[in-house]
Amino acid sequence: MKRVLWWLIAGTKGGVNRARMINALNDRPYNANQLSAVLELDYKTIRHHLKVLSENNVVTSTGSGYGAMYFLSQTMEENYALFEEIWEKIGNKFK
């Protein structure tokens, strides 16, 4: 998981947005539209990042279509401290 998180957050162009999404989903579940509003990002951008995060077992969803709710996966919840450590190291560049 450590390598996946480093790649998803620090190694790719969309890493900052993905980190913001992980932070938001740690607080509570959201659907894509709600995340778009909370993070002030385009809906299509949110959908793209949710797909990437899902494919890498960082988020999981319940429901389908427009109303699908996204949660951190159990694996991500277990490794959230690792995410915080990575974000602490690189996040200051983006604040």
Buried (B, 14 or more C-beta within 10 A) or exposed (E): BEEBBBEBBBEEEBBBBBBBBBBBBBEEBBBBEBBBEBBEBEEEBBBBBBEBBBEBEBBBBEEEEEEEBBBBBEBBEEBBEBBBEBBEEBBEEEE
